[in-house]
């Protein structure tokens, strides 16, 4: 459901490879979670040199994937499989080593379960959001938003849009058209860094975001855009439909729909244990 995993409230970027049937995890995120080091990149650079000098083959098994950075841009990031990580953490003195091994095993096991029964993905998401203090009403909206988003990304893939940067470009067009803010500005407005923007939206913000994405999907199915620029026009049109609804709501209520409040300010706690 998400390419972000959580270990003791710390975000771990990840990518599932369907062909290889295994997870790839951001090494930098892993190191920060295990050590609490404020300069995980420097720590990793020094550790790589140490491993090479010791003749270890671990560093040879490190790959690179484009993952989303805190500023929203996608950059090449060192990644490792579960097997490589288990070998890597043996070189990292940390009291979190054993809990982390159990966490890795649990993540892998849950993925296999979800492949057999996709409903488990929804059940786990429900449990996670409840543990974080979200209301059932909000959770229902959030789960619906995931379904709407999946339908949109499937449509983009059918139109030849590439995952990563192009998805981000189109999402930004939709967000700006309905909310009046770019994705980056929206996150800044809510004082967010790595946090998921949708997880920090109110019910009404979520509903309008869903309307924008669902409308974009429908317009795309009718117009069948062939280029990124054509998809951008469709994204703007879909966002504008929800943007008009936002303006009508604001005119009738006298209140701004797009709020600066984030999950903490909305009264949602963060009591999460490691889960997908």
C-alpha positions in Angstrom: 0.0 0.0 0.0 2.8 2.4 0.8 6.5 2.7 0.0 7.1 4.0 3.4 7.6 1.6 6.3 7.8 2.6 9.9 10.2 1.3 12.6 9.5 2.8 16.0 7.9 5.9 14.4 10.8 6.4 12.0 10.2 6.3 8.3 12.0 3.8 6.1 11.7 4.3 2.4 11.2 1.1 0.5 10.5 -0.4 -2.9 8.9 -3.7 -3.7 10.3 -5.6 -6.7 7.5 -7.8 -8.0 9.8 -9.8 -10.3 12.3 -10.6 -7.6 9.6 -10.7 -4.9 11.6 -8.8 -2.4 11.9 -5.4 -0.7 14.6 -2.9 -1.2 15.2 -0.5 1.7 17.0 2.9 1.9 20.3 2.2 3.6 20.5 5.8 4.9 17.1 5.5 6.6 18.1 2.2 8.1 21.2 3.7 9.6 19.4 6.6 11.0 16.8 4.4 12.6 19.4 2.1 14.1 21.9 4.6 15.3 20.0 7.9 15.7 23.0 9.5 14.0 22.3 13.1 12.9 24.6 12.6 9.9 23.6 9.2 8.5 25.1 9.9 5.1 28.5 10.5 6.7 28.1 7.4 8.9 27.3 5.3 5.8 30.2 6.7 3.8 32.7 5.9 6.6 31.1 2.5 7.1 31.4 1.6 3.4 35.1 2.5 3.4 35.6 0.3 6.5 33.8 -2.6 5.0 35.9 -2.3 1.8 39.1 -2.2 3.8 38.0 -5.3 5.6 37.4 -7.1 2.4 33.6 -7.4 3.1 31.4 -8.1 0.0 28.4 -6.3 1.6 29.1 -3.0 -0.1 29.1 -4.8 -3.5 25.5 -5.9 -3.0 24.3 -2.3 -2.4 22.1 -1.1 -5.3 20.6 2.3 -6.1 17.0 3.3 -6.8 15.3 6.7 -7.2 13.4 7.4 -4.0 11.5 10.5 -2.9 13.6 12.9 -0.7 12.2 15.1 2.0 12.0 18.0 -0.5 9.7 15.9 -2.7 12.3 15.3 -5.4 13.3 11.8 -6.5 17.0 11.0 -6.2 19.2 8.0 -6.5 19.5 6.4 -3.1 21.6 3.4 -1.9 19.3 0.5 -1.2 19.7 -3.1 0.1 17.6 -6.2 0.2 16.6 -7.9 3.5 19.5 -10.4 3.2 22.1 -7.6 2.7 20.7 -5.5 5.5 20.9 -8.4 7.9 24.6 -8.7 7.1 25.1 -4.9 7.2 23.6 -4.4 10.6 26.2 -6.8 12.1 28.7 -4.0 11.4 26.6 -1.4 13.2 26.8 -1.4 17.0 23.2 -0.7 18.1 20.8 -1.9 20.8 18.1 -1.8 18.0 19.8 -4.6 16.0 17.7 -7.5 17.3 14.3 -5.6 17.2 15.2 -4.5 13.7 15.9 -8.1 12.6 12.4 -9.0 13.9 10.9 -6.0 12.1 12.5 -7.0 8.8 11.1 -10.5 9.1 7.7 -9.2 10.0 7.6 -6.8 6.9 8.6 -9.7 4.6 6.0 -12.1 6.1 3.2 -9.5 5.9 4.0 -8.9 2.2 3.7 -12.6 1.4 0.4 -12.7 3.3 -0.9 -9.7 1.4 -0.1 -11.2 -1.9 -2.3 -14.1 -1.0 -5.1 -12.0 0.5 -5.1 -8.2 -0.6 -7.7 -7.5 2.0 -5.1 -7.8 4.7 -3.4 -4.7 3.3 -6.6 -2.7 4.2 -6.9 -4.4 7.6 -3.4 -3.4 8.5 -3.8 0.1 7.3 -7.0 0.4 9.4 -5.1 -0.9 12.5 -2.2 1.5 11.9 -4.4 4.6 11.6 -6.5 3.6 14.6 -3.2 3.2 16.6 -2.2 6.7 15.5 -5.4 8.2 16.9 -7.3 8.9 13.7 -11.1 8.7 13.8 -13.0 5.9 11.9 -14.7 8.5 9.8 -11.3 9.9 8.7 -9.9 6.4 8.1 -12.7 5.5 5.8 -12.0 8.6 3.7 -8.3 7.8 3.7 -8.8 4.3 2.5 -11.1 5.5 -0.2 -8.5 8.0 -1.2 -5.9 5.2 -1.7 -8.3 3.4 -4.0 -9.0 6.6 -6.0 -5.2 7.3 -6.2 -4.6 3.7 -7.4 -7.2 4.1 -10.2 -5.5 7.3 -11.3 -2.0 5.9 -11.3 -3.2 2.9 -13.3 -4.7 5.3 -15.8 -1.4 7.3 -16.0 0.6 4.1 -16.6 -1.9 3.2 -19.4 -1.1 6.6 -21.0 2.6 6.0 -20.8 3.3 8.3 -17.8 6.4 7.2 -16.0 6.5 6.5 -12.3 8.5 8.8 -10.1 9.2 12.3 -11.4 6.4 12.3 -14.0 3.8 11.1 -11.5 5.0 13.9 -9.1 4.7 16.5 -11.9 1.1 15.5 -12.6 0.2 15.3 -8.9 1.6 18.7 -8.4 -0.6 20.1 -11.3 -3.7 18.5 -9.6 -2.9 19.8 -6.2 -2.2 23.3 -7.4 -5.4 23.4 -9.4 -7.7 22.4 -6.6 -5.9 23.9 -3.5 -4.1 26.9 -4.9 -0.8 25.5 -3.6 1.9 23.3 -5.1 2.5 20.0 -3.3 5.7 21.5 -1.8 3.9 24.7 -0.7 1.0 22.6 0.7 3.5 20.6 2.9 5.2 23.8 4.0 1.8 25.3 4.9 1.3 22.3 7.2 4.8 22.4 8.5 5.6 18.9 7.1 8.9 17.4 6.1 8.9 13.7 5.4 5.3 13.1 6.5 2.7 12.1 4.0 0.6 15.0 3.0 -2.7 13.1 2.8 -2.2 11.7 6.3 -2.2 15.4 7.5 -5.4 16.5 5.7 -8.8 17.1 7.2 -11.8 15.1 6.0 -12.8 17.9 3.7 -9.3 18.3 2.3 -9.2 14.6 1.6 -12.6 14.6 -0.1 -11.7 17.4 -2.4 -8.3 15.8 -3.2 -10.2 12.6 -4.1 -12.6 14.5 -6.3 -9.7 16.1 -8.1 -8.0 12.8 -8.7 -11.2 10.9 -9.6 -12.2 13.6 -12.1 -8.7 13.6 -13.6 -9.0 9.8 -14.2 -12.4 10.2 -15.9 -11.2 13.0 -18.2 -8.1 11.0 -19.1 -10.2 8.0 -20.0 -12.2 10.1 -22.4 -9.4 12.3 -23.9 -6.7 9.6 -23.9 -3.7 12.0 -23.7 -0.5 10.8 -25.4 2.2 13.1 -24.0 3.2 14.4 -20.7 2.1 17.9 -21.7 -1.4 16.6 -22.6 -1.6 14.7 -19.3 -0.7 18.0 -17.5 -3.6 19.7 -19.2 -6.0 16.9 -18.1 -4.5 17.0 -14.6 -5.2 20.8 -14.4 -8.8 20.3 -15.6 -9.4 17.6 -13.0 -8.0 19.7 -10.3 -10.0 22.7 -11.4 -13.3 20.8 -10.9 -12.4 20.3 -7.2 -11.0 23.8 -7.1 -14.4 25.2 -8.0 -16.0 23.1 -5.3 -13.5 24.4 -2.8 -14.3 28.0 -3.7 -18.1 27.4 -3.4 -17.6 25.8 0.0 -15.4 28.7 1.2 -18.0 31.2 0.0 -20.8 29.5 1.8 -19.0 28.7 5.1 -16.7 31.7 5.3 -13.8 29.4 6.2 -10.7 28.3 4.3 -10.8 24.7 3.3 -7.0 24.3 3.0 -5.8 24.4 6.6 -2.3 24.8 8.1 -3.2 22.2 10.7 -1.3 18.9 10.5 -2.1 15.5 12.1 -0.7 16.5 15.5 -2.6 19.8 15.7 -5.8 17.9 14.6 -5.5 15.8 17.7 -4.1 12.6 16.1 -1.5 10.9 18.2 1.5 9.0 17.0 1.6 5.8 19.1 2.5 3.6 16.2 4.3 0.3 16.4 6.2 -1.0 13.3 3.8 -1.9 10.6 3.2 -1.4 6.8 
